[in-house]
Amino acid sequence: MVELEAGTHYWCRCGKSRTEPFCDGSHEGTAFLPLEFVVDVKKKAGLCTCGRTKNAPYCDGTHAKV
C-alpha cells in the first residue's frame, strides 16, 4: 500500500527502478516505458510490484497465483 497524492504518477514496467513501484528512469535504453496514471484525490492504493497484474498499475492479486 502506498499513499498517492493527487496528480500524475509513473508506474515502473521495466523492473529496474530503485523506487518501485514508481519509475525512476532506469528503463532508459530498454524497450520499456513507464505507465502514466492520474489520481484525482489523495488516496491509499495497492500498486503492483510483480508486474503481472491485469489491472495495471493496481495489484489484482496475481502474485498469489504465481
N, CA, C and O atoms as CSV, one atom per row, in Angstrom:
chain,resi,resn,atom,element,x,y,z
A,1,MET,N,N,0.850,-1.178,0.000
A,1,MET,CA,C,0.000,0.000,0.000
A,1,MET,C,C,0.891,1.235,0.000
A,1,MET,O,O,1.894,1.308,0.709
A,2,VAL,N,N,0.492,2.190,-0.810
A,2,VAL,CA,C,1.200,3.469,-0.860
A,2,VAL,C,C,0.185,4.594,-0.778
A,2,VAL,O,O,-0.975,4.429,-1.155
A,3,GLU,N,N,0.624,5.718,-0.290
A,3,GLU,CA,C,-0.205,6.919,-0.232
A,3,GLU,C,C,0.082,7.708,-1.509
A,3,GLU,O,O,1.209,8.149,-1.733
A,4,LEU,N,N,-0.936,7.881,-2.338
A,4,LEU,CA,C,-0.786,8.612,-3.601
A,4,LEU,C,C,-1.376,10.002,-3.464
A,4,LEU,O,O,-2.532,10.163,-3.071
A,5,GLU,N,N,-0.585,10.989,-3.786
A,5,GLU,CA,C,-1.076,12.361,-3.841
A,5,GLU,C,C,-1.846,12.538,-5.139
A,5,GLU,O,O,-1.593,11.826,-6.111
A,6,ALA,N,N,-2.772,13.467,-5.164
A,6,ALA,CA,C,-3.470,13.790,-6.406
A,6,ALA,C,C,-2.441,14.256,-7.431
A,6,ALA,O,O,-1.528,15.012,-7.101
A,7,GLY,N,N,-2.591,13.808,-8.661
A,7,GLY,CA,C,-1.681,14.214,-9.726
A,7,GLY,C,C,-1.276,13.052,-10.604
A,7,GLY,O,O,-1.874,11.977,-10.549
A,8,THR,N,N,-0.261,13.273,-11.411
A,8,THR,CA,C,0.231,12.291,-12.368
A,8,THR,C,C,1.370,11.487,-11.754
A,8,THR,O,O,2.271,12.041,-11.125
A,9,HIS,N,N,1.314,10.183,-11.946
A,9,HIS,CA,C,2.333,9.274,-11.434
A,9,HIS,C,C,2.785,8.360,-12.563
A,9,HIS,O,O,2.094,8.214,-13.572
A,10,TYR,N,N,3.960,7.744,-12.384
A,10,TYR,CA,C,4.509,6.851,-13.406
A,10,TYR,C,C,4.888,5.530,-12.757
A,10,TYR,O,O,5.754,5.478,-11.883
A,11,TRP,N,N,4.223,4.450,-13.199
A,11,TRP,CA,C,4.431,3.107,-12.671
A,11,TRP,C,C,5.509,2.416,-13.488
A,11,TRP,O,O,5.466,2.428,-14.719
A,12,CYS,N,N,6.473,1.817,-12.808
A,12,CYS,CA,C,7.587,1.123,-13.463
A,12,CYS,C,C,7.114,-0.156,-14.150
A,12,CYS,O,O,6.405,-0.966,-13.553
A,13,ARG,N,N,7.512,-0.329,-15.403
A,13,ARG,CA,C,7.215,-1.565,-16.136
A,13,ARG,C,C,8.473,-2.376,-16.442
A,13,ARG,O,O,8.376,-3.527,-16.868
A,14,CYS,N,N,9.651,-1.788,-16.230
A,14,CYS,CA,C,10.886,-2.487,-16.606
A,14,CYS,C,C,11.425,-3.378,-15.495
A,14,CYS,O,O,12.181,-4.310,-15.769
A,15,GLY,N,N,11.054,-3.110,-14.253
A,15,GLY,CA,C,11.540,-3.901,-13.129
A,15,GLY,C,C,12.911,-3.502,-12.625
A,15,GLY,O,O,13.461,-4.169,-11.750
A,16,LYS,N,N,13.478,-2.423,-13.160
A,16,LYS,CA,C,14.814,-1.986,-12.760
A,16,LYS,C,C,14.816,-0.791,-11.808
A,16,LYS,O,O,15.864,-0.434,-11.269
A,17,SER,N,N,13.684,-0.183,-11.600
A,17,SER,CA,C,13.601,1.025,-10.786
A,17,SER,C,C,14.004,0.769,-9.338
A,17,SER,O,O,13.628,-0.246,-8.751
A,18,ARG,N,N,14.762,1.684,-8.774
A,18,ARG,CA,C,15.128,1.603,-7.359
A,18,ARG,C,C,14.011,2.146,-6.476
A,18,ARG,O,O,14.065,2.043,-5.251
A,19,THR,N,N,12.993,2.729,-7.119
A,19,THR,CA,C,11.871,3.316,-6.380
A,19,THR,C,C,10.563,2.611,-6.717
A,19,THR,O,O,9.492,3.214,-6.649
A,20,GLU,N,N,10.653,1.316,-7.085
A,20,GLU,CA,C,9.435,0.571,-7.436
A,20,GLU,C,C,8.410,0.677,-6.321
A,20,GLU,O,O,8.768,0.612,-5.145
A,21,PRO,N,N,7.164,0.836,-6.666
A,21,PRO,CA,C,6.546,0.612,-7.961
A,21,PRO,C,C,6.593,1.821,-8.893
A,21,PRO,O,O,5.993,1.801,-9.967
A,22,PHE,N,N,7.306,2.877,-8.484
A,22,PHE,CA,C,7.365,4.083,-9.302
A,22,PHE,C,C,8.597,4.083,-10.197
A,22,PHE,O,O,9.637,3.533,-9.834
A,23,CYS,N,N,8.478,4.693,-11.350
A,23,CYS,CA,C,9.568,4.805,-12.308
A,23,CYS,C,C,10.614,5.805,-11.812
A,23,CYS,O,O,10.273,6.866,-11.288
A,24,ASP,N,N,11.894,5.454,-11.986
A,24,ASP,CA,C,12.981,6.382,-11.685
A,24,ASP,C,C,13.855,6.636,-12.913
A,24,ASP,O,O,14.938,7.210,-12.799
A,25,GLY,N,N,13.379,6.205,-14.094
A,25,GLY,CA,C,14.119,6.418,-15.337
A,25,GLY,C,C,15.079,5.298,-15.690
A,25,GLY,O,O,15.789,5.393,-16.692
A,26,SER,N,N,15.119,4.240,-14.892
A,26,SER,CA,C,16.044,3.131,-15.148
A,26,SER,C,C,15.742,2.381,-16.437
A,26,SER,O,O,16.561,1.576,-16.882
A,27,HIS,N,N,14.594,2.624,-17.044
A,27,HIS,CA,C,14.222,1.950,-18.290
A,27,HIS,C,C,14.985,2.486,-19.500
A,27,HIS,O,O,14.932,1.890,-20.575
A,28,GLU,N,N,15.687,3.597,-19.337
A,28,GLU,CA,C,16.424,4.187,-20.464
A,28,GLU,C,C,17.281,3.120,-21.147
A,28,GLU,O,O,18.018,2.394,-20.481
A,29,GLY,N,N,17.186,3.027,-22.461
A,29,GLY,CA,C,17.942,2.060,-23.236
A,29,GLY,C,C,17.253,0.713,-23.372
A,29,GLY,O,O,17.811,-0.211,-23.963
A,30,THR,N,N,16.045,0.593,-22.832
A,30,THR,CA,C,15.277,-0.650,-22.963
A,30,THR,C,C,14.048,-0.375,-23.825
A,30,THR,O,O,13.811,0.761,-24.236
A,31,ALA,N,N,13.282,-1.404,-24.089
A,31,ALA,CA,C,12.044,-1.247,-24.860
A,31,ALA,C,C,10.863,-0.874,-23.973
A,31,ALA,O,O,9.753,-0.680,-24.467
A,32,PHE,N,N,11.095,-0.773,-22.666
A,32,PHE,CA,C,10.020,-0.488,-21.723
A,32,PHE,C,C,9.796,1.001,-21.528
A,32,PHE,O,O,10.737,1.794,-21.551
A,33,LEU,N,N,8.541,1.368,-21.336
A,33,LEU,CA,C,8.169,2.729,-20.973
A,33,LEU,C,C,7.284,2.657,-19.737
A,33,LEU,O,O,6.531,1.696,-19.577
A,34,PRO,N,N,7.358,3.650,-18.863
A,34,PRO,CA,C,6.503,3.621,-17.680
A,34,PRO,C,C,5.043,3.859,-18.056
A,34,PRO,O,O,4.740,4.421,-19.108
A,35,LEU,N,N,4.150,3.422,-17.179
A,35,LEU,CA,C,2.724,3.653,-17.364
A,35,LEU,C,C,2.337,4.916,-16.602
A,35,LEU,O,O,2.481,4.981,-15.381
A,36,GLU,N,N,1.852,5.905,-17.320
A,36,GLU,CA,C,1.379,7.144,-16.698
A,36,GLU,C,C,-0.039,6.929,-16.198
A,36,GLU,O,O,-0.890,6.423,-16.929
A,37,PHE,N,N,-0.295,7.314,-14.947
A,37,PHE,CA,C,-1.660,7.251,-14.426
A,37,PHE,C,C,-1.931,8.464,-13.561
A,37,PHE,O,O,-1.025,9.027,-12.946
A,38,VAL,N,N,-3.196,8.854,-13.526
A,38,VAL,CA,C,-3.602,10.067,-12.823
A,38,VAL,C,C,-4.496,9.706,-11.650
A,38,VAL,O,O,-5.397,8.876,-11.772
A,39,VAL,N,N,-4.239,10.333,-10.526
A,39,VAL,CA,C,-5.046,10.176,-9.325
A,39,VAL,C,C,-5.741,11.501,-9.081
A,39,VAL,O,O,-5.094,12.546,-9.018
A,40,ASP,N,N,-7.068,11.459,-8.942
A,40,ASP,CA,C,-7.852,12.691,-8.768
A,40,ASP,C,C,-7.789,13.253,-7.358
A,40,ASP,O,O,-7.743,14.468,-7.167
A,41,VAL,N,N,-7.788,12.366,-6.375
A,41,VAL,CA,C,-7.742,12.798,-4.977
A,41,VAL,C,C,-6.733,11.935,-4.226
A,41,VAL,O,O,-6.510,10.783,-4.596
A,42,LYS,N,N,-6.128,12.475,-3.185
A,42,LYS,CA,C,-5.181,11.730,-2.371
A,42,LYS,C,C,-5.852,10.452,-1.864
A,42,LYS,O,O,-6.977,10.486,-1.364
A,43,LYS,N,N,-5.136,9.306,-2.003
A,43,LYS,CA,C,-5.707,8.038,-1.555
A,43,LYS,C,C,-4.614,7.012,-1.332
A,43,LYS,O,O,-3.493,7.168,-1.817
A,44,LYS,N,N,-4.948,5.956,-0.591
A,44,LYS,CA,C,-4.060,4.819,-0.432
A,44,LYS,C,C,-4.428,3.798,-1.497
A,44,LYS,O,O,-5.605,3.602,-1.802
A,45,ALA,N,N,-3.413,3.147,-2.060
A,45,ALA,CA,C,-3.675,2.160,-3.107
A,45,ALA,C,C,-2.608,1.074,-3.070
A,45,ALA,O,O,-1.468,1.319,-2.678
A,46,GLY,N,N,-2.992,-0.116,-3.481
A,46,GLY,CA,C,-2.051,-1.216,-3.630
A,46,GLY,C,C,-1.566,-1.242,-5.062
A,46,GLY,O,O,-2.321,-1.598,-5.967
A,47,LEU,N,N,-0.318,-0.872,-5.279
A,47,LEU,CA,C,0.248,-0.894,-6.627
A,47,LEU,C,C,1.008,-2.188,-6.841
A,47,LEU,O,O,1.663,-2.689,-5.927
A,48,CYS,N,N,0.924,-2.721,-8.028
A,48,CYS,CA,C,1.577,-3.970,-8.382
A,48,CYS,C,C,3.091,-3.816,-8.381
A,48,CYS,O,O,3.624,-2.834,-8.898
A,49,THR,N,N,3.778,-4.789,-7.799
A,49,THR,CA,C,5.235,-4.823,-7.878
A,49,THR,C,C,5.733,-6.103,-8.546
A,49,THR,O,O,6.934,-6.245,-8.776
A,50,CYS,N,N,4.826,-7.043,-8.864
A,50,CYS,CA,C,5.254,-8.274,-9.543
A,50,CYS,C,C,5.243,-8.103,-11.063
A,50,CYS,O,O,5.894,-8.865,-11.778
A,51,GLY,N,N,4.503,-7.101,-11.560
A,51,GLY,CA,C,4.450,-6.846,-12.992
A,51,GLY,C,C,3.493,-7.716,-13.776
A,51,GLY,O,O,3.480,-7.660,-15.005
A,52,ARG,N,N,2.690,-8.523,-13.095
A,52,ARG,CA,C,1.804,-9.456,-13.800
A,52,ARG,C,C,0.326,-9.122,-13.671
A,52,ARG,O,O,-0.518,-9.881,-14.147
A,53,THR,N,N,0.001,-8.014,-13.044
A,53,THR,CA,C,-1.385,-7.619,-12.869
A,53,THR,C,C,-2.088,-7.419,-14.205
A,53,THR,O,O,-1.460,-7.045,-15.195
A,54,LYS,N,N,-3.362,-7.665,-14.228
A,54,LYS,CA,C,-4.186,-7.381,-15.407
A,54,LYS,C,C,-4.884,-6.035,-15.244
A,54,LYS,O,O,-5.666,-5.626,-16.102
A,55,ASN,N,N,-4.595,-5.348,-14.133
A,55,ASN,CA,C,-5.227,-4.076,-13.808
A,55,ASN,C,C,-4.170,-3.016,-13.484
A,55,ASN,O,O,-4.288,-2.298,-12.492
A,56,ALA,N,N,-3.145,-2.924,-14.323
A,56,ALA,CA,C,-2.031,-2.005,-14.067
A,56,ALA,C,C,-2.510,-0.568,-13.914
A,56,ALA,O,O,-3.378,-0.117,-14.662
A,57,PRO,N,N,-1.960,0.136,-12.969
A,57,PRO,CA,C,-0.834,-0.182,-12.101
A,57,PRO,C,C,-1.235,-0.841,-10.777
A,57,PRO,O,O,-0.392,-1.053,-9.905
A,58,TYR,N,N,-2.501,-1.156,-10.634
A,58,TYR,CA,C,-3.004,-1.653,-9.354
A,58,TYR,C,C,-2.861,-3.165,-9.219
A,58,TYR,O,O,-3.031,-3.904,-10.189
A,59,CYS,N,N,-2.551,-3.611,-8.021
A,59,CYS,CA,C,-2.428,-5.037,-7.721
A,59,CYS,C,C,-3.793,-5.711,-7.833
A,59,CYS,O,O,-4.790,-5.197,-7.327
A,60,ASP,N,N,-3.829,-6.862,-8.498
A,60,ASP,CA,C,-5.074,-7.630,-8.606
A,60,ASP,C,C,-4.929,-9.013,-7.963
A,60,ASP,O,O,-5.799,-9.867,-8.128
A,61,GLY,N,N,-3.841,-9.232,-7.238
A,61,GLY,CA,C,-3.622,-10.492,-6.549
A,61,GLY,C,C,-2.963,-11.572,-7.376
A,61,GLY,O,O,-2.792,-12.691,-6.893
A,62,THR,N,N,-2.587,-11.270,-8.613
A,62,THR,CA,C,-1.965,-12.264,-9.492
A,62,THR,C,C,-0.721,-12.879,-8.864
A,62,THR,O,O,-0.443,-14.059,-9.079
A,63,HIS,N,N,0.028,-12.102,-8.095
A,63,HIS,CA,C,1.269,-12.615,-7.479
A,63,HIS,C,C,1.019,-13.839,-6.606
A,63,HIS,O,O,1.912,-14.672,-6.446
A,64,ALA,N,N,-0.173,-13.962,-6.044
A,64,ALA,CA,C,-0.507,-15.098,-5.182
A,64,ALA,C,C,-0.717,-16.381,-5.979
A,64,ALA,O,O,-0.704,-17.473,-5.412
A,65,LYS,N,N,-0.910,-16.256,-7.280
A,65,LYS,CA,C,-1.176,-17.411,-8.132
A,65,LYS,C,C,0.078,-17.909,-8.851
A,65,LYS,O,O,0.050,-18.944,-9.517
A,66,VAL,N,N,1.168,-17.170,-8.711
A,66,VAL,CA,C,2.408,-17.497,-9.432
A,66,VAL,C,C,3.266,-18.442,-8.611
A,66,VAL,O,O,4.349,-18.831,-9.049
